[in-house]
Every structure is written in structure tokens, then in C-alpha cells.
Amino acid sequence: MAKSLLMIALVVGVFGCASIANAETPTATSNQLTTSENAMETPQLLIFDVNETLLDLAPLKTSVGKALGGREDLLPLWFSTMLHYSLVETLSDQYHDFGEIGTAALLMVAESQGVELTEEEAMQAIIPTIRSLPPHPDVVQGIQRLKEAGYRIVSLTNSSSAGVEAQFRNAGLTELFERRYSVDMVGKFKPHAATYAHVLADLGVKPHQAMMVAAHAWDLAGAKNAGLQTAFIKRPGKTLYPNVSKPDVIVADLNELANQLSQARD
């Protein structure tokens, strides 16, 4: 009996070690992307967020700060207030475009800070500037490299259709993207699942075949919940949300993203 138990223990030990060894040395396969957790299918479609991910908000910091009496430090408060009330509208089945919500949010911040500001002044501080934002230095080259590697490239933004058309035209990005999508096509704001689903349905792409690329943790959380792969661009001051799974790819900029995804295509 003792000999039988010893033999069973030896067999289990040998095969257990073999299993562990195999788990630690996965066989490399083609068409896989090394991610923060597991190897995933290389995406066919890359969906880019626009504001902060592609476009630099620095000029907006100046114009909003000027409207608020020189308080450029209040830009994050204004932006987060705008996002907050876009979610309020989505959850309460209301819809005003991002420019309208941005204007309202700026008026709210001004009132909370004791700054006198009219609706017209708020609009002028936001809309002309946000439609003329420059791309981050890595954007044009990074997108070109991803296109050359064979990826389909589109954008999805909380900005209105008219707004993103002006943004891309003024930033020189129009020709680099197959399509520009706005949440006004579904009347809900990201990170609602319907916003991502609309893009996928229109292009005939399954969720796991697409990757959402953004500098915002909330956007990636929504995309991941909708079944997409995700990539986080670490723009200055942007951090991840600890209560959800990490993005599949975490990079400093679009050139680093192109490095990783180009290797995945090889």
C-alpha cells in the first residue's frame, strides 16, 4: 500500500511539474498580441478617442482660464464637470451636444468660483478653441505607421459630428482616418455601450476584433465592458482606474503603440 501511494505521488509530481513548465513557456503563435494579462487576437480595427488622446488641450486651458479670470488651474474642474453632466444626460435619457454641455459646465464652474460670465462668453471661450486644437507631436507619424501596418483607423468622440469634422480639418487629420464617429449618432455619451456598438455594427467588426485607444480610463472601462480590446495612452496627468481590469496595452504615445502593434502584425 505504501509503495502504491509513493508511485502515485511520483507520477503526480512529474506531470504537475510538466504542466507548470508548459504554462510558464507558452508557444508563440502568429496573429497574437502580447498584452498586460494574456495573449489576445491582433485587432483589425483601431478606434481612437479624440480630445486629449489625439488633440492637445493646452490652448483650451488658456481660453477657459481667461474666461475664469485667469484661473487656468480650473480646466480639469471644468472638463470633469462636463463629463459628469454628459453621463447625467445619458442616464436620464436626455441629450445636448458636447458644446452645449461644455458651455453649461463652464457657467457652473464660474458661478462656484464667484466669476461673472455670460453664456455667450462661455461659448466663445470653448467652441472656437476646441475646434482648433493641435494634434500631439506623435499623432500624425503614429497614425501613418499604423495605417502602413494594415490597421483600419477610425475615431469615436463625445464631440458633435460638426465639431469633430472641424477639429480634424484644422488639425490636418482628416485624410488619416477611414471614418469619424460622434456619439450624437446614438444620442448617448461614452462610456455607454451603445456608442461602441454603433461603430462596430456600421463597420461589420466584432468587439474582440477592435481596440479602443484612449487617454481616459473611463473610456477604456466602457470599451472593455463592451467586449473591445483596449490601449491606454499615458498623456501627462492621466492615470488608470484601479477598480477595473487593466488595459491590454499601456504605452507612452502613438509611436510606441505603432511599435507594439506593428510587431503583432509580423
C-alpha positions as MATLAB code, in Angstrom:
seq = 'MAKSLLMIALVVGVFGCASIANAETPTATSNQLTTSENAMETPQLLIFDVNETLLDLAPLKTSVGKALGGREDLLPLWFSTMLHYSLVETLSDQYHDFGEIGTAALLMVAESQGVELTEEEAMQAIIPTIRSLPPHPDVVQGIQRLKEAGYRIVSLTNSSSAGVEAQFRNAGLTELFERRYSVDMVGKFKPHAATYAHVLADLGVKPHQAMMVAAHAWDLAGAKNAGLQTAFIKRPGKTLYPNVSKPDVIVADLNELANQLSQARD';
ca = [
       0.000    0.000    0.000;
       2.812    2.375    0.928;
       4.632    1.607   -2.338;
       1.450    2.298   -4.356;
       0.944    5.664   -2.679;
       4.591    6.557   -3.291;
       4.247    5.733   -7.010;
       1.077    7.859   -7.306;
       2.853   10.775   -5.634;
       5.809   10.479   -8.012;
       3.555   10.375  -11.093;
       1.525   13.394   -9.934;
       4.718   15.276   -9.150;
       6.266   14.618  -12.550;
       3.162   15.512  -14.551;
       2.426   18.515  -12.302;
       5.899   19.913  -12.915;
       5.485   19.335  -16.637;
       2.201   21.258  -16.594;
       3.769   24.165  -14.718;
       6.704   24.226  -17.131;
       4.339   24.307  -20.113;
       2.275   27.123  -18.533;
       5.370   29.257  -17.998;
       6.680   28.812  -21.555;
       3.758   29.370  -23.935;
       4.324   28.602  -27.578;
       4.481   31.743  -29.673;
       1.789   31.870  -32.339;
       1.118   34.265  -35.174;
      -1.668   36.854  -35.073;
      -1.406   37.333  -31.302;
      -0.715   40.469  -29.325;
       1.245   40.341  -26.078;
      -0.850   42.249  -23.554;
      -0.800   43.224  -19.887;
      -2.528   39.938  -18.965;
      -2.861   37.407  -21.804;
      -2.161   36.920  -25.481;
      -5.112   38.257  -27.456;
      -6.066   38.288  -31.097;
      -4.399   41.070  -33.036;
      -7.118   43.693  -33.665;
      -8.274   44.587  -37.156;
      -9.774   47.951  -36.231;
      -8.348   50.740  -34.048;
     -10.880   53.227  -32.640;
      -9.317   56.453  -31.369;
     -10.712   58.860  -28.831;
     -10.077   62.462  -29.917;
      -9.814   65.084  -27.154;
      -6.576   64.639  -25.170;
      -5.819   61.313  -26.864;
      -5.147   62.852  -30.293;
      -5.526   66.584  -29.679;
      -3.638   68.725  -27.172;
      -5.932   70.657  -24.811;
      -3.272   73.237  -23.883;
      -4.888   76.075  -25.897;
      -8.215   75.302  -24.235;
      -6.569   75.633  -20.833;
      -5.607   79.172  -21.795;
      -9.017   80.212  -23.160;
     -11.009   78.644  -20.325;
      -8.607   80.108  -17.781;
      -9.020   83.552  -19.301;
     -12.803   83.262  -19.111;
     -12.480   82.317  -15.448;
     -10.440   85.355  -14.514;
      -7.026   83.887  -15.233;
      -7.658   80.614  -13.363;
      -6.057   78.134  -15.786;
      -5.894   75.657  -12.916;
      -9.680   75.267  -13.197;
      -9.544   73.496  -16.593;
      -9.605   69.992  -15.011;
     -12.622   71.001  -12.905;
     -14.433   72.286  -15.978;
     -13.586   69.162  -18.025;
     -14.649   66.765  -15.274;
     -17.883   68.750  -14.750;
     -18.602   68.487  -18.466;
     -18.030   64.721  -18.400;
     -20.127   64.377  -15.249;
     -23.160   66.032  -16.814;
     -22.762   64.158  -20.089;
     -23.260   60.999  -18.012;
     -26.193   62.585  -16.178;
     -27.853   63.251  -19.536;
     -27.156   59.716  -20.785;
     -28.590   58.095  -17.656;
     -31.653   60.349  -17.660;
     -32.339   59.815  -21.393;
     -31.567   63.427  -22.297;
     -29.186   64.680  -24.963;
     -27.481   68.008  -25.557;
     -24.321   68.044  -27.646;
     -20.909   68.339  -26.034;
     -20.622   72.041  -26.871;
     -23.860   72.808  -25.061;
     -22.861   70.741  -22.038;
     -19.390   72.296  -22.055;
     -20.894   75.779  -22.034;
     -23.232   74.879  -19.181;
     -20.359   73.300  -17.222;
     -18.234   76.418  -17.628;
     -21.077   78.590  -16.348;
     -21.413   76.274  -13.344;
     -17.697   76.452  -12.561;
     -17.709   80.237  -12.943;
     -20.624   80.573  -10.527;
     -18.975   78.262   -7.986;
     -15.808   80.374   -8.139;
     -17.581   83.729   -7.957;
     -16.686   84.678  -11.546;
     -19.198   86.628  -13.643;
     -19.610   85.003  -17.044;
     -22.346   85.169  -19.673;
     -23.475   82.248  -21.808;
     -22.056   83.921  -24.937;
     -18.691   84.459  -23.241;
     -18.633   80.823  -22.145;
     -19.378   79.608  -25.675;
     -16.655   81.794  -27.158;
     -14.152   80.507  -24.614;
     -14.819   76.908  -25.623;
     -16.103   76.265  -29.129;
     -13.662   78.177  -31.408;
     -10.691   76.912  -29.389;
     -11.740   73.254  -29.050;
     -12.321   73.103  -32.803;
      -8.775   74.349  -33.494;
      -6.725   72.178  -31.126;
      -3.361   70.929  -32.445;
      -2.509   67.224  -32.529;
       0.051   65.899  -30.059;
       3.516   65.657  -31.689;
       3.387   61.855  -32.003;
      -0.068   61.620  -33.584;
       0.468   62.084  -37.326;
       3.506   59.808  -37.536;
       1.964   57.222  -35.221;
      -1.281   57.020  -37.213;
       0.597   56.839  -40.513;
       2.685   53.936  -39.218;
      -0.400   52.071  -38.005;
      -2.078   52.540  -41.394;
       1.041   51.272  -43.152;
       0.955   48.210  -40.869;
      -2.508   47.417  -42.218;
      -4.811   48.568  -39.424;
      -8.173   50.190  -40.091;
      -8.253   53.576  -38.342;
     -11.410   55.413  -37.165;
     -12.262   57.831  -34.359;
     -15.064   57.974  -31.804;
     -15.640   61.139  -29.803;
     -18.101   62.741  -27.423;
     -17.826   65.882  -29.568;
     -20.575   66.560  -32.124;
     -20.262   65.452  -35.749;
     -19.790   69.063  -36.880;
     -17.314   69.658  -34.087;
     -15.057   66.691  -34.869;
     -15.175   67.461  -38.588;
     -13.795   70.933  -37.841;
     -11.284   69.525  -35.357;
      -9.851   67.041  -37.862;
      -9.800   69.564  -40.698;
      -7.952   72.157  -38.608;
      -5.542   69.583  -37.167;
      -4.758   68.069  -40.582;
      -6.006   64.605  -39.581;
      -8.973   64.082  -41.924;
      -7.195   62.013  -44.574;
      -5.614   59.710  -41.986;
      -8.931   58.275  -40.779;
     -11.332   55.965  -42.572;
     -14.322   57.340  -40.656;
     -15.137   59.827  -37.884;
     -17.845   58.789  -35.440;
     -19.666   61.010  -32.968;
     -21.873   59.939  -30.093;
     -24.587   62.196  -31.492;
     -25.311   59.348  -33.904;
     -26.788   57.376  -30.979;
     -27.712   60.227  -28.609;
     -25.654   58.810  -25.746;
     -22.186   59.630  -24.478;
     -19.225   57.358  -23.947;
     -18.732   55.151  -21.990;
     -22.259   53.865  -22.757;
     -22.019   50.521  -24.572;
     -24.257   51.741  -27.416;
     -21.604   54.210  -28.577;
     -19.020   51.479  -29.236;
     -21.632   49.068  -30.595;
     -22.697   51.625  -33.224;
     -19.179   51.842  -34.647;
     -18.743   48.071  -34.728;
     -22.115   47.470  -36.368;
     -21.519   50.134  -39.007;
     -18.148   48.641  -39.957;
     -19.141   44.982  -39.587;
     -16.477   44.263  -36.966;
     -16.867   42.041  -33.909;
     -15.961   43.515  -30.491;
     -12.875   41.333  -29.932;
     -11.542   42.372  -33.361;
     -11.432   46.063  -32.343;
      -9.241   48.040  -29.974;
     -10.268   51.306  -28.297;
      -7.329   53.699  -27.912;
      -7.725   56.485  -25.364;
      -6.035   58.573  -22.699;
      -9.083   58.256  -20.424;
      -9.575   55.345  -18.042;
     -13.368   55.801  -18.077;
     -13.466   55.443  -21.874;
     -11.428   52.250  -21.772;
     -13.568   50.835  -18.959;
     -16.636   51.318  -21.155;
     -14.963   49.798  -24.202;
     -13.727   46.792  -22.234;
     -17.229   46.262  -20.865;
     -18.489   46.262  -24.474;
     -16.031   43.484  -25.350;
     -13.322   45.525  -27.100;
      -9.593   45.292  -26.586;
      -8.132   48.480  -25.094;
      -4.964   50.588  -25.235;
      -4.113   53.340  -22.739;
      -2.075   56.328  -23.952;
      -0.315   57.816  -20.922;
      -0.788   61.506  -21.654;
       0.534   63.805  -18.885;
      -1.623   63.679  -15.767;
      -3.710   60.713  -16.934;
      -3.993   57.634  -14.719;
      -5.833   54.327  -14.738;
      -8.912   53.445  -12.684;
      -7.869   50.701  -10.202;
     -11.334   49.103   -9.881;
     -11.415   47.660  -13.403;
      -9.094   45.308  -15.291;
      -6.005   46.885  -16.811;
      -5.971   47.831  -20.490;
      -4.500   45.245  -22.827;
      -1.797   47.681  -23.933;
      -0.260   50.585  -21.989;
       2.048   52.940  -23.913;
       3.508   56.428  -23.666;
       2.396   57.618  -27.106;
       1.198   56.548  -30.543;
       4.664   55.718  -31.823;
       5.095   53.219  -29.013;
       1.649   51.834  -29.856;
       2.738   51.514  -33.503;
       5.879   49.668  -32.385;
       3.860   47.097  -30.456;
       1.062   46.619  -32.974;
       3.412   46.518  -35.979;
       5.313   43.670  -34.294;
       1.999   41.883  -33.719;
       1.347   42.005  -37.476;
       4.717   40.450  -38.337;
];
